[in-house]
């Protein structure tokens, strides 16, 4: 598998973007996005789509995190463009029973959506960046963590850059926060301008020293709302959106050991507003939008084998 392969599937997922995509026990869960829709469940052994329960309300703009037998959603929005609101609580999905649960309350002063989220080996979920008023205003550099077992919430030092629509990834005791944009920079005066407010800096949090820095090598092609996955100790950042009308196909690969970015094989279909799954030494991406904003919404799934 030299490049991305678009799969022929039995069945199809619902059209969606600004959605979650997560791997749990060998199956992929596509959920959330604009509108309330059932979960779409993909079995990579048979290339088959089936369906699960819809969430109790519209949820979108989040990076899902696997916690034990649950999928946790933090830094999540609800509502319609352009003044979406952040959720008041964590939302939790249990794949084993196809049930949705309401998790711990998020402190009112730290609620936002379109944040980067990742689970660390210390058992805490780390939440960074995001925007308070949907696509209208108030992008943040906030950095927090939550303990899933107790619901305890702790405020940590701000990241160097305000950004939203950005993923994060943890590799070797460092958290990397990259891509995205400062959507709130326009302050509600020009919603077209928000697509041009992308950020190239790569913010790095060192868990050993509890300090932030900005990496010497910025993201080569600035986009927001791309998917990401870590394979072979490298961060793969796929697709995204920016000022042009078309979404992006590029796969940008960061090697933390070398401290450099390189380009991987491009997607067959440009897309943004979705996540990546890592499974069987392969990277998978599905759904999302093929152009800036929300249209067209996609149903295809692509996969690429990643070699060290």
C-alpha positions in Angstrom: 0.0 0.0 0.0 2.1 2.8 -1.3 -0.5 5.5 -0.9 -4.0 6.2 0.3 -6.6 3.6 -0.8 -10.3 4.5 -0.9 -12.3 1.5 0.2 -15.3 -0.1 -1.3 -17.6 -0.8 1.6 -20.7 -2.8 2.4 -23.1 -0.1 3.6 -22.3 3.6 4.1 -22.0 6.1 7.0 -24.1 9.2 7.3 -22.8 12.4 5.6 -21.2 14.4 8.4 -18.4 16.9 9.2 -16.9 18.5 12.3 -17.3 15.0 13.6 -15.4 12.5 15.8 -13.7 9.4 14.5 -12.2 6.9 17.0 -10.9 3.4 17.2 -11.9 1.0 20.0 -11.1 -2.7 20.1 -10.6 -3.0 16.3 -13.7 -1.1 15.2 -14.0 2.6 14.2 -16.7 4.9 15.5 -17.8 7.9 13.4 -20.1 10.2 15.5 -21.3 13.7 16.1 -20.9 16.5 13.6 -23.6 18.9 12.4 -27.2 17.6 13.2 -28.1 14.7 15.4 -27.4 11.4 13.7 -26.7 7.8 14.6 -23.2 6.6 15.2 -21.6 4.8 12.2 -19.5 1.8 13.1 -16.9 0.5 10.7 -15.4 -3.0 10.8 -12.0 -3.0 9.0 -12.0 -6.8 8.8 -15.1 -6.8 6.5 -15.2 -3.2 5.3 -18.7 -3.0 6.6 -20.6 -0.1 8.1 -23.3 -0.6 10.8 -25.0 1.9 13.0 -25.4 2.7 16.7 -27.3 5.1 18.9 -27.4 8.9 18.2 -26.1 11.2 20.9 -28.7 12.9 23.1 -28.0 16.3 21.4 -26.1 17.8 18.6 -22.3 17.6 19.3 -19.4 18.7 17.0 -15.9 20.1 16.9 -14.0 17.8 19.2 -11.0 15.4 19.4 -12.3 12.1 21.0 -10.2 10.3 23.7 -10.4 6.6 24.5 -10.5 6.1 28.3 -10.8 2.4 29.2 -14.0 1.1 27.7 -15.3 4.6 27.0 -14.9 7.4 24.5 -14.7 10.8 26.1 -15.6 14.1 24.4 -14.3 17.3 25.8 -13.8 20.8 24.2 -17.1 20.1 22.4 -19.6 22.5 20.8 -23.3 22.3 20.2 -25.7 24.5 18.1 -25.6 26.2 14.8 -23.0 28.5 13.0 -21.8 31.0 13.8 -22.4 31.3 17.6 -22.2 27.7 18.7 -22.0 27.1 22.5 -19.6 24.8 24.4 -21.1 21.8 26.3 -21.5 22.2 30.1 -20.4 18.6 30.8 -18.3 15.9 29.3 -20.1 13.5 27.0 -19.2 9.8 27.2 -20.0 7.0 24.7 -19.8 3.3 25.8 -19.2 1.2 22.6 -19.8 -2.1 24.5 -23.4 -1.2 25.4 -24.1 1.5 22.7 -25.0 4.0 25.4 -24.4 7.7 25.9 -23.7 9.1 29.3 -23.3 12.6 30.7 -19.9 12.9 32.4 -18.4 15.4 34.9 -19.3 19.1 34.7 -16.8 21.4 33.1 -16.0 24.5 35.0 -18.1 27.4 33.6 -15.0 29.6 33.1 -13.2 26.9 31.1 -15.9 25.8 28.7 -15.0 26.0 25.0 -15.1 23.9 21.8 -12.8 22.9 18.9 -10.0 22.1 21.4 -7.2 19.6 21.2 -7.5 16.6 23.6 -5.2 13.7 24.5 -4.9 11.1 27.2 -1.5 10.9 28.9 0.0 7.9 30.6 -0.5 9.6 33.9 -4.2 8.9 33.5 -5.3 12.6 33.0 -6.9 13.9 29.8 -5.3 17.1 28.6 -7.4 19.8 26.9 -5.7 22.7 25.1 -6.9 25.8 23.1 -10.5 26.2 21.8 -13.0 28.9 21.3 -15.8 30.1 23.6 -18.3 31.6 21.2 -18.4 29.1 18.3 -17.0 30.8 15.2 -17.7 34.3 16.6 -15.2 35.2 19.2 -12.9 34.4 22.1 -10.3 31.9 21.0 -8.2 30.8 23.9 -4.7 29.5 24.8 -6.1 27.7 27.8 -4.6 24.4 29.0 -6.3 22.2 31.5 -6.6 18.6 32.5 -9.3 16.3 33.9 -9.0 13.1 35.9 -11.6 10.7 34.5 -11.9 8.6 37.7 -12.8 11.5 39.9 -13.8 14.4 37.5 -11.2 16.6 39.1 -10.4 19.6 36.9 -7.1 21.5 37.0 -6.0 24.7 35.3 -2.5 24.6 33.8 -0.3 27.3 32.2 -1.6 28.7 28.9 -0.1 27.6 25.6 2.1 30.1 23.7 -0.6 30.6 21.0 -4.4 31.1 21.0 -5.9 28.6 18.6 -8.9 26.5 17.8 -9.9 23.8 15.2 -6.5 22.3 16.1 -5.5 18.8 17.3 -2.8 17.8 19.7 -0.7 14.7 20.1 1.5 13.3 22.9 4.8 11.6 22.0 7.6 10.8 24.5 6.4 12.9 27.4 5.7 16.0 25.2 2.4 17.3 24.0 2.4 18.9 20.5 -0.3 21.4 19.7 -0.3 22.4 16.0 -2.4 23.5 13.0 -5.6 25.4 13.7 -6.4 29.0 13.6 -7.5 31.9 15.7 -11.1 32.0 14.6 -12.1 34.6 17.1 -9.6 37.1 15.7 -12.3 38.6 13.4 -14.6 39.3 16.4 -17.8 38.7 14.4 -17.1 41.3 11.8 -16.2 39.1 8.8 -16.9 35.4 9.0 -15.0 34.8 5.7 -11.8 36.2 7.3 -11.7 33.4 9.9 -10.5 30.9 7.3 -7.3 33.0 6.8 -6.3 33.2 10.5 -4.3 30.0 10.4 -1.3 29.4 12.7 2.1 27.9 11.8 3.7 27.7 15.2 4.0 24.3 16.9 3.5 24.6 20.6 5.2 22.0 22.8 4.5 21.2 26.4 7.2 19.3 28.3 5.7 17.1 31.0 9.0 16.7 32.7 9.5 20.5 33.2 5.9 21.6 33.0 6.8 24.3 30.6 5.7 25.4 27.1 7.9 26.3 24.2 7.5 27.0 20.4 9.3 24.5 18.2 11.9 25.9 15.8 10.1 24.2 12.8 6.6 25.4 12.0 3.9 23.5 10.2 4.9 23.7 6.5 1.3 24.1 5.2 -1.0 26.0 7.5 -4.4 24.4 7.8 -7.1 24.0 10.5 -9.4 21.1 11.3 -7.1 18.3 9.9 -7.0 14.8 11.4 -4.1 13.4 13.2 -2.6 10.1 14.4 0.7 8.9 15.9 2.5 5.9 14.2 6.1 4.9 14.7 6.7 7.8 17.0 5.8 10.3 14.3 2.8 12.7 14.2 0.7 12.5 10.9 -1.4 15.6 10.3 -3.9 15.0 7.4 -6.0 17.4 5.3 -7.5 20.6 6.7 -9.0 23.8 5.6 -7.7 27.4 5.1 -8.4 30.5 3.0 -8.9 28.8 -0.3 -12.3 27.1 -1.2 -10.9 23.6 -1.6 -10.0 21.5 1.4 -6.4 20.0 1.5 -5.1 16.6 0.6 -1.6 16.9 2.1 -0.3 14.6 4.9 2.4 16.4 6.9 4.6 14.3 9.1 6.5 15.5 12.2 9.4 13.5 13.5 10.0 14.6 17.1 13.4 13.0 17.3 14.7 14.8 14.2 12.6 17.9 14.9 11.6 18.1 11.3 8.5 18.0 9.1 8.2 16.0 5.9 5.4 15.4 3.3 3.7 12.0 3.0 1.3 10.7 0.4 -1.7 12.9 -0.3 -5.3 11.9 0.3 -7.4 10.8 -2.7 -10.1 13.2 -1.5 -9.5 16.5 0.1 -11.2 16.8 3.4 -11.3 18.5 6.8 -13.5 18.5 9.9 -12.8 14.9 10.9 -10.3 12.9 12.9 -7.9 10.0 12.1 -7.9 6.4 13.5 -4.7 4.4 14.0 -5.1 0.6 13.7 -3.0 -2.3 12.4 -0.1 0.0 11.6 -2.3 2.0 9.3 -3.9 5.4 9.3 -7.6 5.7 8.5 -9.7 8.8 7.8 -13.4 9.1 7.0 -16.2 11.6 6.4 -15.5 15.3 6.8 -16.1 18.1 4.3 -14.4 18.4 0.9 -14.3 22.2 0.8 -14.0 25.2 3.2 -16.9 25.3 5.6 -19.4 22.5 5.5 -20.1 21.4 1.9 -19.8 18.9 0.4 -20.1 16.4 3.3 -18.3 13.1 2.6 -19.0 9.4 3.3 -15.8 7.9 1.9 -13.1 6.2 4.0 -9.4 6.0 3.1 -6.5 4.0 4.5 -2.7 4.1 4.2 -0.1 1.7 5.6 2.6 3.6 7.4 6.2 2.2 7.3 8.9 3.3 9.7 
